[in-house]
Amino acid sequence: MNFAHEKQQFLKKPDKSLAQGIDKAILKLCNIINKKPDYYTTSSCAGRIVLMPETGKKQERIFSAVFHEKINFNDIKKSLPSYPKTPISYIKHEPCIMHVACRTLENASRLVEAARNCGWKKSGIINIRNERVMCELNSNEILATPIADKGKMIIPENYLKILVKEANKKLDMTRKKIKNLEKALK
């Protein structure tokens, strides 16, 4: 199967993500990439703030709350699980990430260089097979801190307010990097 046909078939598939669609904040960037004949996106996330219990199982991702926009202190407080079997809960900021199929190694190298120049520092080529090179574009604004145990806060409220402020700041930084890459790829 050639790259153009594979791209056409992939972009017709229904979205299998939990969100059931592309995050609004990264949609324009996905469209810019998908309009180029030598690239198509296979997955993306615009970055998010999550409240998540630690399950101890690597593949199991259970979220108490997911926010794709800025949050406030009360958003986190009211999202804490209240049942006693809940393990340690974390507040996390997860940065933007995209997986992009590229026609050639040269196309992939150009895309990775553009992403890195726009602040997506953890970007690289992750797979080369047949007629496709796969890139992962990833930013680096990460925050992960335990805040509760069995639904009860284990940190002072003032510290949680600082974490919320930091998570929002990282979300803003992520959004700026998305906009910068949009401009670079136009």
TAGIQUI-V745824 format. One record per helix or strand of 2 or more residues. SS is the DSSP state (H for helix, E for strand). FROM is the first residue (numbers start at 1). TO is the last residue. Records with the same first field share a line. If there is no record, write none. Layout:
# TAGIQUI-V745824
SS = FROM-TO / FROM-TO
This chain:
# TAGIQUI-V745824
H = 3-12 / 24-34 / 73-79 / 105-117 / 157-185
E = 39-45 / 48-53 / 63-67 / 89-94 / 97-102 / 124-129 / 132-138 / 143-149 / 152-153
